[in-house]
Amino acid sequence: MNSFTHPEFFTATALCTSQGQLNPQAIGWSPRPLTDCTIPGRFGRRKRWNHWCITTPQWILSLTHADLDYLGYGAAYFLDLQSGQAIAYNQVRLFGIGCELPDQAQQSHEFNHPRLHLRVAEHTGRTRITVSAPDIGGQPLHVALDIQRPAHLDSVNLVAPLGPRSFHATCRQLGLPCSGSVQVGKQHYSCVSGQSFASLDFGRGVWPLNSHWTRAAFAAPGGIAGNFGSGWTDHSGLSENTLWFGGGLQHLNAPISISQTAHKPLATWQLHSQDDSVALTFSPCQRHQTHRRFGPFYADTQQWFGHFDGVLRGPQGERVPVNAALGWLGATHARW
């Protein structure tokens, strides 16, 4: 496997030309979200989503707001790590009516439906997330979270071609301190101070009809976090593989191998780089699978939640241990 090249940009850039084609000057990465992801035209091929995941020692919450042009949806998944109880719900909007998403990573957005209301309100230095659903698994769900955006915390922002007419822009923000609570029926769950983290996966692009990708991520106290991916960037010479140490970002030059050790639902996964910057084992405790279909189109996603253990190589070459860091791993195959 070859090393990646990472052209870095430092000024605001438009993702597309006026005809909706990839702007060559946007290709590369930045430690800050600088790309305007407006995509003119290309109706039916555009894919937009904002996915949040909140991890705490007792529970995990996953929220998705997506617009695929012909279909929009909002989704919520909650996992009680102590009891193993999980609840999931999603609501569809034909042609994405009422679920418009912004063109930049840190802008407010809202999914509004009588059975699922998800609002993300951006303020200076913080984000407020509220969710309300009257019936998820027979009980109501209410979420009120405050997410801090420390000024020093970098993110990985990548624009990569996916083929002759396809491309994707992403902003991965990890290790954001989180406070607030979740109410499931009569059960109340709070964030644990210093051990609760939010992450944002912001994606905008024009995708090939048949697509697949794998992504893993975790965050731990002390500003240590990791983001690893494969599939969608394989032929671009670019990578989203990134480590954070104390909030500082280290973009990795070597590919990461992500493989499951056995063909069992909760088998462990291995994440390893040839330069030994990453040597991790992911041990899932729960799997969540969704298969969304709309006519001939579908998205089959499996997401595992669990713990990462192993060793990372720090900025000065030092060994940094990772012990039972909460995170997740997802794999998607789509015809969309």
N, C-alpha and C positions, 0 to 999 in steps of 0.2 A: 504494500500500500504506500502511496506517495504522500508527501506532505502537502499541506494546503498553502495557497497564497491568499493573502488578506489585504486587498487594496482598501485603505481606510480613507473616509471622507469626514470633513469637519464643518461643512456648510450645508444649509438647508437645500434640499434637492427634490425635484419632482420625480415621482416614480415613473410616470408615463409621458409620452408625447401627446400632442393634441388629438392624434388618431387612435390613442389607446394602446400603442406599442410600448415596449420597455425602453426607457430612457437609458442609453448605455452609460451615461455619467452617474447613474444611481447605483450601479452594480458595485458591491463591496459592503463594508460594515462600518459602524460607528459606535462608540461607547455611549452615545446619547441619541434619543429619537429625533432625527432631523428630517425624515422623509415625509413629503406630502403624498399620501397614497390614493389620491383621486385617480379613478380609472374611467376615462371617457369611453362610451360605447361598449362593445364587447358583451352585450347583454346575453345572459345565459351561461357565460363562461366565467364570470367573476365570482370569487369566493372571498367572503369577509367573515371574520369572527373575532370575538374577544372571549377568552377563556380564563377564568380565575380559579385558583386552587388555594385553599387555606388549610394549613396543617397545624395541629396542636397535639400535645401529648395524649389527649383523650378522644379527639374527633378530627375528622377531615370533611371539608365541604368543597364541592366542585360545582362551578356555575358556568354555563355557556350561553352566549348570545351570538347567533349566526345568521347571515343573510347570503343565500346562494343564488340570488336573483329570482329563480322560479319557486324558491321555498325559503322561508325564514323559520327559525325556531329558538325557543329558550328552553334551557334544561337545568335541573338542579339534582345533585346527588349528595347525600349525607351519610357518613359512616361513623358509627359509635365504635371506637377502637377497643373499648373495654368489654362491651357485650357482643360485638360483632354484628349488631343490627344495622341494616342499611335500608335507606329509602331512596327512590329515584322517581323523577317525573320530568316529562318534556311536553311542550305545547307547540304546535305547528301553526305557521301563518303562510297561506298560499301567496306566492309571488312576493314574499317578504313584506307584505303590507303591515305598516305600523312597527317595523323593527329596524329602522334605518340606523346604520352605524357610522361613526365619524371617520374622517380620512387621516386622522393623526392619533397617535397612541394615547396621549393623555388628555382626552376630551370626554365630556359626559355623554352617556347614552342610556337608552331605556327600552326595555321590552315590555309592552303593555298588553295584557290579555286578562279577561275576567278571572281566569283560573291560575294565572302566573304573572306576577308583576315583579320585574327585576330592574332596579335603577342603580346606576353608577354615577355619582356626582363628584366631579373633580374640583378641588379647591387648591389654593397655593400650599404646597407641601404636604397635602394629604388627600385621601380619597374616601368617600363615604359610600358603602354598599348596603342597600336595603332590598329585601326580598319578602314577598308575601304570597302565599298560596293557601287557599282554603282547605284543600284536601290532597295530601300526598300520602298514599298508603293508609287512608282512613283517618288522617289527623292533619291539622293545620301546621304550616311551617312559617316562621317569622325570623328574619335575619336582620341584624343591625350591627355593622362592622365599621370601624375606623382604621384605615390603613395609612401608615406614615410613609412619606417619600423623603428619606434623608438626602440632603443636597449632595453629599459625597458619593452616593451609591450609583455606580455605573450600571448600564444594561447592555445586552448584546442586540444590535440592530443590524439586520442582514437583508440585502437584496440579492437574489440569485436567479439566473435564468433556469427554466426547467425544460427547455427545448426551443425550437425555432420560433414559436409563437406564444410560449407560456413562461410565466415568471411568478415569483412570490416575494413579498416583503414581510418580515417579521420583527417584532420587538419582544424580547424575553426579559422580563423584570423579575428577579428572584430575591428572596430574603427580606421582603418588606415587613417591618414590624406591624403587628395587627392586634387590635383590642376590640372588645364588644362581645356579643352573645348571639346564640342561636336558640330558638324555642321550637321544639318538635312536640306537638300535643301539649302535655303538661310537664314535659321534661325540659329543663333549662341547662344549657351548656355555655360556659364562659371561656374566653381566651385566657391562657396562662401567660402572665407577663414574662417577657424575655424568651419565651419558648414557642410563640405563635407567629407564623409567618404567612404572608400572602405572596402569590406569584401571578403575573399576568403573561398570557400568551396572546399577543395581538398579531393577527394575520390578515393580509390583503394580497390578492393575486389573481392571475388568470391561469387556471390549471389544465393539464392534459385530461382527456376523458377518463383514462385509467391511471390511478395514482396509488402509491403506497408510501408509508413512512413510519418510523419508530422514533420515539422520543422518551428520554428519562430525565428526571430533575429531582433535586432535593435541596433543603435548606436546614442549617443547624445553628445553634447559638454560637456567638463569636464572629458572625459575619461570614461563615463558611457556607458555600453553596456550589452547586454544579448543574450544568445544563448540557445534555448530550443528544445528538440526533443522527439519523441516517435515513437514506432513501431519497428524500426530495432534493438534496444537494449533491448527490453522488457524482454527477457529470459536469458540475459547474466549477470545480476547482476551489470552492468555498466551503466553509464549515460554520456551524453554530456552536460547536463544542467550546465550552467556556467554564472556567472556575472563578470563584470569588473568594478572596481572603481579606477579611476586615472591610468588606465592601468594595475593595479594589478588584478590577476585572483582569483576568489573564486569559486571553484568547489563545486556544491551543492550535498548534500547527499540525499535529498528528491525528489521523483518523482514530475513532473509537470503535472497537468491536463490541456489539451488543448482542448477546446470544443467551437463549434459555438452555439450562443444563439437561432438561428432560421434557418430553411432550406430556406434561401434566399441568392442570390449570394453575396450581400454586407452586410449581417448581421454581427454584432460584434462577436468577439471571447473573451473568458475568459481564462486566464492563471493563475493557482493558485497552490501553494504548501501547503501541510498540516502543515508545520512548519512556514508558513507565510513569508518565505523569498522572495516570489514572489506573488504579487496580481496585475495583469495587465489586462486592457481591450485593445484589438486591434480593431481599427475602420478602415476597409478598404475603400479606395476611388476608387479602380480599381481592376478588376480581369483579369488575363491573363491565358488562358487555351490552352494547346497543347495536341494533341493525335497523337503520332508517332507510325506507324505500319509498320512492316516488316515481311510479311508472317504471321505465327501464333503468332508472338511476338509484344508487344506493350508497350508503357509507356504513361499513362494518368496522366498529371500533371496540377494541378491548383495552381496558385500563386496569392496571394492578396498583394497589396501594400497600405500602409496607416500609421496610427499613433498609438503609444502605450502611454497609460496613466495609472497611478497607483502609487504603492509604492513598493520599494524593501527594504530588510533588509541588511544594510551595514556590513562590517567586524567586527565592534564593537557592532553590534546589533542596530545601529541607523536606523531611518527611512529615506530613500532616495527617494524623489519624482521623478516621471517620467512624464513629461508634453509634449505631442505632439511630442514624439521622432519618427523620421521616421524609418520605417522598413518594413518587409514583413513576410508573412506566406505562406508556401507551403505544398501541400499534393499530394503524388504520389502513384498510384496503377500501378503495372507493371507485365507483364508476359514476361520475358526476359532471 
